Amino acid sequence: HPPRAAPGARAGAPGVTICPDPPCTPQMVLTDEVAHAKSLFLHLAPDLSEEDFLPKPAYAAADEHRAATADLEHFNAEVQGTMQRERDAVARAAEAVQRRAEMGEVLGRYWADR
């Protein structure tokens, strides 16, 4: 989307220009500078809301979504792996208990025959 003047701006008057992805955005600003800029933005463009101030570009939101999805998939895979290892451990323990029970029966019959 090309840059556009804020709603209610007069032609040729200084004001706020709105664009979806500013070509030059400061990377580090002080907290009070952001609050001051936001206040000026809302004062100069009263038809806009706080959500219109420094909106996240669509490509950045898409990148964040992809990264979050990848993180969630990795987390789910780890959880599934942990759950499978726990199921395997329980199955091995059950088999060991069964073998011991069978061994006890064999020994019990052995000593009963003596």
C-alpha positions as CSV (number, residue, x, y, z in Angstrom):
1,H,0.0,0.0,0.0
2,P,1.4,3.4,-0.8
3,P,1.8,6.1,1.8
4,R,-1.4,8.2,2.4
5,A,-2.3,11.3,4.3
6,A,-4.1,10.8,7.6
7,P,-7.8,11.3,7.4
8,G,-8.8,14.9,7.9
9,A,-5.4,16.3,6.8
10,R,-5.5,19.4,4.6
11,A,-3.7,19.4,1.3
12,G,-0.2,21.0,1.7
13,A,-0.5,21.2,5.5
14,P,2.1,19.5,7.6
15,G,0.7,16.3,9.2
16,V,0.9,12.6,9.5
17,T,1.7,10.3,6.6
18,I,0.5,6.8,7.0
19,C,2.2,3.9,5.3
20,P,2.2,0.1,6.1
21,D,5.9,-0.3,6.2
22,P,8.0,2.8,6.7
23,P,11.3,2.7,4.8
24,C,13.2,3.9,7.9
25,T,12.1,3.1,11.4
26,P,14.3,3.7,14.4
27,Q,15.4,0.5,15.9
28,M,16.0,1.8,19.4
29,V,13.9,4.6,21.0
30,L,13.3,5.5,24.5
31,T,9.9,4.6,26.0
32,D,8.9,8.2,26.5
33,E,9.7,9.0,22.8
34,V,7.3,6.3,21.7
35,A,4.6,7.6,24.0
36,H,5.2,11.2,22.7
37,A,5.1,10.1,19.1
38,K,1.9,8.1,19.7
39,S,0.3,11.2,21.4
40,L,1.2,13.4,18.4
41,F,0.0,10.8,16.0
42,L,-3.4,10.5,17.7
43,H,-3.6,14.3,18.0
44,L,-2.8,14.9,14.3
45,A,-4.9,12.1,13.1
46,P,-8.0,12.0,15.4
47,D,-9.9,9.6,13.1
48,L,-7.3,6.9,13.7
49,S,-6.9,4.7,16.7
50,E,-4.0,3.4,18.8
51,E,-3.9,0.2,16.7
52,D,-3.0,2.4,13.7
53,F,0.1,3.6,15.4
54,L,3.2,1.7,14.3
55,P,1.3,-1.3,12.9
56,K,3.3,-4.4,12.3
57,P,4.0,-5.0,8.6
58,A,2.2,-8.0,7.2
59,Y,5.5,-9.8,6.3
60,A,6.7,-9.4,9.9
61,A,3.5,-10.7,11.3
62,A,3.7,-13.7,8.8
63,D,7.3,-14.3,9.9
64,E,6.3,-14.3,13.6
65,H,3.4,-16.7,12.8
66,R,5.7,-19.1,11.0
67,A,8.3,-19.0,13.8
68,A,5.6,-19.5,16.4
69,T,4.2,-22.4,14.4
70,A,7.6,-24.0,14.0
71,D,8.2,-23.6,17.8
72,L,4.8,-25.2,18.5
73,E,5.5,-28.1,16.2
74,H,8.9,-28.6,17.8
75,F,7.3,-28.5,21.3
76,N,4.6,-31.0,20.3
77,A,7.2,-33.4,18.8
78,E,9.2,-33.2,22.1
79,V,6.1,-33.9,24.2
80,Q,5.1,-36.8,21.9
81,G,8.6,-38.2,22.2
82,T,8.5,-37.9,26.0
83,M,5.1,-39.5,26.2
84,Q,6.3,-42.4,23.9
85,R,9.4,-43.0,26.1
86,E,7.2,-43.0,29.2
87,R,4.8,-45.5,27.6
88,D,7.8,-47.7,26.6
89,A,9.2,-47.6,30.1
90,V,5.8,-48.6,31.6
91,A,5.5,-51.4,29.1
92,R,9.0,-52.6,30.0
93,A,8.2,-52.4,33.7
94,A,5.0,-54.4,33.2
95,E,6.9,-57.1,31.3
96,A,9.5,-57.3,34.1
97,V,6.7,-57.7,36.7
98,Q,5.1,-60.4,34.5
99,R,8.4,-62.3,34.2
100,R,9.0,-62.1,37.9
101,A,5.4,-63.4,38.6
102,E,6.0,-66.3,36.1
103,M,9.4,-67.0,37.8
104,G,7.7,-67.0,41.2
105,E,5.1,-69.5,39.9
106,V,7.8,-71.8,38.5
107,L,9.8,-71.6,41.8
108,G,6.6,-72.2,43.8
109,R,5.9,-75.3,41.8
110,Y,9.5,-76.5,42.1
111,W,9.5,-76.2,45.8
112,A,6.0,-77.6,46.1
113,D,7.2,-80.8,44.3
114,R,10.1,-81.2,46.8
